[in-house]
């Protein structure tokens, strides 16, 4: 138990050590036999991809008759382990990592708090591995797991992303890890297990500098939208959104709508292009991008962003957003205009909004019709700029003003406390002390009291 608490304390300390990796994911390694290669403890706050491959993975994969269990989940960060692992309790049982903590108590276990893109290193080692490679994607696949004692094996287990909350998903994955390990241990085979993730659940700072800015996010971490298009008139437009969700509603009555579909959209590769609405003389340009929809509702979806660039006022603004979609149910193509909020900035500035906002159709009728559908778009972490001179976003014009609700609340409470302080000081300074005292050798002081 003391060993585990020491390991997890390393995680807690290294949270406050600034790191500069784009993808920083913890890796937990343990083995059930003493013949496993001795792995060194990390000497720095971060292990690079190359060091992880050469120092840790190379020795494990080259061992004879070794069974390597690789547990991969979608996202994992140090904060997940410290928060859901109940590491701040003296009598902790591991919390959501109960079984993993038990395995880490075995001799020779190593915890790497921060590894740069370990998934890439694992893919490289797996591709060069000369033994058997087995894939497990669901808990049901465990029953068919058979490993040869004469050969080396890699078992790559994709942990499911199921559960209503982060803690529940981690507990389910911990139970899945235990079921696979128990299966291998019952067969009496030696093994070395690695527990990690494809990406980080929380983004680390690449660099620290003053002013508001959009943190750079690696494309492997999320399936966002990034557009960089230069139109025929030389106007370059860049747009980034961490997530774009599309919702389809059907009007069933005058006061009731039914949700038919709600999911994220993934942009197709190399399909962003200037739209046909370009008018170089008036400064109106547009870019279109096609999206893949993994559902039976939409056949295809195309978004067109319309910008107006004014050289007189030296400003740009996004004046329109169009959605061109085709439904599988009726194979009818629809082109709708969305209500667009005020998205504008001076030249050289980009527009950024953490909560990009929701956009609905302009002309929505309440007529009950089988073909009457309503489309809604939701953007998250939207950043856009038109008229870019270089290949990066300019200074940020954030949609959220400086005086946010928390800031205003803090100023209000500070003002109240300041008023109380000054009122108290004023009361103290208004106190009057006695300026006359009785002299036992002199005449007594008499005070006339009038009724």
N, C-alpha and C positions, 0 to 999 in steps of 0.2 A: 504493500500500500504506500509506503514512504517513497518507493522508487517511482510509482505512478504520479504521486503528488509532485515529486521533483520534476518529472517530465512535463507535466501540465503547467508547472510554475514557469518553465522556460517559455511556454506559449504566452503566458500573461505578460512577462517582461518584454518579450520581443514585439508585442503589439505597439508598445510605445517607442520602439526603435524605428525611425523612418527608413523605409525601403523604397527603391526606385524601379521595381519590376513592373512590367505591364500586366503579366499574369503571374500572380504569386499564390501558390496553392500549397497547403501542408501535405506531407506524405508520412504515413505511419507504416513501419516495417517490423514484422516479428516472425519468428521461426519456432518450430516444435522440436528441433534436434540440435545437438551440439556440433555437428559437422558443418553447419552453415558457415560461410565465410564471415570473418569478423568485420563488421562495418563501423567506421569511425563516427563519433559524434560530430555534429556540425561545428566548425570553428568560426563561422561568421553568421550574420543574421540572415543571409540568403545564399542558397546553393544554386549555381547556374545550371542550365540544361546540360551543358557539356560535362560538368563535374558530376552531376547526378547520373549521367549515362556511364561515364568511365569509372567512377569511384564506387558507386553503389550497385548499379544494374549489371555492369560487366562481370563482376565477381559472382553474382547470384546466377546469371544465365549460363555461365561457363562451368558451373558445378555439375558433376556427373550424377545422373539419376535424381535430379532435383525437380520438384513440382512447385511451380511458381503460380500463386493465386493472386491475380490482379483485380482488385475491387475498384471499379470506376463509377462514380456518380456524376451528376451533371455539374453541380457547383458546390464548393466548400471553401471556407475561409477560417482563419484563426478565431475570429469572433464566434463562429458557430460552435467550435470546440469549447471555448472558455465559457460561453453563455449556456449552451444546452448540455455541456458535460458536467455541470454542477461542480466546477473546480474550486469554488470559493468556500465550500463546506468541508470541514475537517473530517467528517465521516462520510464523504461522498462515495457513492457506488457507481459513478460514471454517468449518471443521468441517461440521456439519450444514447450515450456511447458505453453502455454497461458492459456488453460482451467484448467490445474492442479494448476497453480498459483492462479486462481480465487477461486478454492475450498479451497486452503490453507489459504485464507483470513477469512474463517469461524472460529468462536471461538472453541477452543478445538483441533485445528489441531496440529499435532506433526511431526517434521521432524527429523529423525534419520540419520545423515550423514554416519555412518559406522556401519553396523550390520554384524556379522559373520554368514555367511550361513543362511540367513533368509528363503530361500526356503525350507530347511530341517525342520525348525520349523513350517512353514505353512503346510507342508505335515503331520507332526505329529498331529497338531491341527485338520486338516481336517479329518484324519482317526479316531480320537476320538470324532468327532462332532456327536451329537445325532439328529440333525435336517436334513434338506434336503440339498443335495449338487448338484449343477447344474454346468455343464461345457459349456463354450462358447469358441469356437475356431475360428470362422469367424464372420465378421460383419453381415452376413446374419442370424446368429442364434439369433440376438437380437429380431427379430420380433416374435419369439416363446417363449420369456422369460415371464414366469408367476410365480409369487411368492405368497405364501400363507401368509396372514396377521396373521393367527393364530399360525403359526410355525416359528421357527428360520431357516434361510436359509444362506447357503454359496454359492456364485456365483463366480466360479473360471474362470477368463477371460484370455485366452492366447492371448496376443497381437501379431499380425502378424509381421513378419520380412520382410516388403516390402518397396521398395524405392531404388532409385539409390545412395543415399548418406545417411550418418548417420543422418544429420539434417532432411532430408525428411522422414526417417523412424520414427524419434521421433515425427515429426508433425503428421504423419498418426496415430501413437499410441495415441497421445493426442486427436485427433478427435474421435478415437474409444472409449477412456475413456469417453469423453463428451456424446457420443451417448448412452452409457450404463447408465450413471448417470442420464441423462435426462429421459430415459425410466423408471427408478426406481422412480424418483421424481414425474413424472406424475401420477404414481400409488398411491402416497401419503404415501408410506411406509418409515419408518426410516431406515437409513443405515449407516454403517461405512465402508469406503473404504481404502484399502492399495495398494500402488503403489510401486513395487520393481522388481527385476529381479532374474533369476536363477544364474547368475554369473557376475563377473566383466568384463567390457570391457577393463580395463587396469589393469595389474598385479601389486600388491604392493610388496615391498621388504620384504622377510621373515627375513633377517638379513643382516647387512651391514658389509662387510669386504673387504680388499684391494685385488687387482688382478682381472683379468677377470674371469668370471664364468657364468654358465648358470643358470638363475633364475629358481627356482623350480616352476612348474606350476601344479595346481590341476587338476586331471583328469576330474572333473565335469565342468571345464571351457572350455576345448577344447577336441576334439576327436582326439588326437594325437596318435602316435605309440610309445610304450615303450616296449623294449625287454630286457629280462634278462635271458640268456640261458647259461647253463654250459654243454659243450660237454663231450664225453666219456673220452677224454684225460685230463680232468680237466681244460680246458681252458674256462674261463667265458667271455662272450661278452655282453656288454650293448649298446643299441642303442635307441636314443630318437629323434623323429621328431615331431614338433608341427603340421605340416600338410604335407601330401603327395598327390600331384595331378597327375592324369594320363590323358594323352591326346592321342587320336587315330586319325591318319590322313590317308587319302586315296589319292594316287597319281592319278590325273585325266589326266595329260599331263606331258610332259618332264619338264616344268617349272612352274607347278601349282599343289598345293595340297589342299585338302578339309578337313576341320575339322569336324570329325564325332562325337566326344565326348570329353568332358573336365570337370572333376569333381574331388572332393576329395575322398579318400579311407579310409575306417574304418577297422581296423584290427579285425579279429575274436578273440574271447577270448580263451586263453589257446591253441593256435595252433602253436606257435613258437617252432621250434625244430631244432636240428642240421641237416644239409643237408647231402646227401649221398656222397658229394665230400670230406669228411674229410680224410686227410692224416696226421696222427699224426707224422710220421717220418719226413716229409718235412715241418711241421708247417703250413699246409694249412687247414683252418677250414671254415665252412660256416653255416649260419643259414637261415631257411626258415620260412616265415609267410604268411598265407592266408588272403585275404582281401575281405570284402563285398563291392560289387559295386551296388548301388541303381540305376540301369539303365537297359534298355533292350539291351544294346550293348554287355556288357561282361557277360559271364556265370560264370567265375571264374578267379581270378588273384592270382598268387603266386610270391612273391619277394624272391630272394636268394642273400644274401650278402656274399661275399667270402673274407676271410682275410688271410694274410700271416704273420706269427709270426716268426721272426728271433731271435734266442737266441744268435747268434754270434754278431750281431750288436745291440742287445737289443732294437729292434724297431718292430713295427707292422704297417701294412698298409692294406687298403682295395683295393684289386687288381681287383675285379670284382663285377658286379651286373647283375643278370639275371632276366628276366621277363618271367614267364610261364603263358600264358593266353589262354582262349577259348572264341571265339565269338559266340553269339547266332545266328548270321546270316548264318554262315556256319558250326558251331559246330566243327571247326577245332582247334586243340591245337597247339599253337606256342610257341617256346622257343627261345628267342632272348637275345643276349649279349649287354649290354649298355656300352657306352664310359664313363669311370670313371676318374674323375679328381684325382689329387694327394691328397690322404687322408692318412696321416701317422703321427705317433708320437712316441716318445721314450716310453719305458716301464714306467708305472706309470702316463702317461699323456693321456688325452682324446683330441679328435679332435672336435672343435666346429666351426660352421659357421652359422651366422644369415641368410644369403642367401645361403641355402644349395646347390643351383645350379640346373641346368637342365641337364638331362641325356638322350641322344638319342641313337638309335641303331647304332652299329658299321658299319654294312654292309647294307647301304641303297641304293637300286637300283632305278633308274628313269624309270624303265620299267612300262608301263601302263598295269596293270593287275587287274581284278576284285578282286583278292585275295591278292593284294600287299598293305599291311597296314604298317604304321610306328607308333611306340609307343614312347612316350616322358614322362619322369617323372620329377616332380619339387618338391624339398624338401625345407621346411622352418624351420629354427631353428634346424639344424641337429647337434646332439652331439653323438659321438660314441667312444667306447674304447674296445680294445681286451686285453685279459690277465689281467683282473682285479683280484686283490687279496682280496679286501673286497667288500662290497655291495653298493658302491657308486662310482661316477665318480672321477677320479683323477684331478690334476691340468690341466688347459685348455691350449691347444695349438691352438690358434685361427687362422682361415684361413686368417683373415685380419691382415696384419702387423701393427706395431705400427705407422708407418708413413702413415696414411691414407690421402686421398685427402684433407679433411678439415684441417688436421694438417699441411700438406705441404703448403696449401694455407695460413694458419696463419703464418707459419714460413717465407714464401716468403714476405708477407706484412710487417711482423716485421723487416725483413732484409732491405726492402726498407725504412721504417721509420727510422731505425737506421742509414742508410747511409745518409739520409737527415739531421738527427740530428748532426752526426759527421761533415758533410760538413758545416753546419751552425756554429757549434762551431769553426771549423777551420777558417772560414771567420771572425768570431768575434775576434779571437785571432790574426789574421793577421792585424787588424786595427792599424795604427800608429798615435799617437797624436803628437801635436806640442811640441818640446822640447826647443824652443827659443821664447822669448816674448820681445816686445818693452819696453824699460825703458825710461819714459819721461825725466828723469834727465841725462840720458847717451846719447851715440851716437846712431843715428838711425841705424837700421839694413838694410843693402843693400844686395839685391839679384841680382846677375848677371844673366841676361837672355840671353842666346845665341840664335841667330836666327837659 
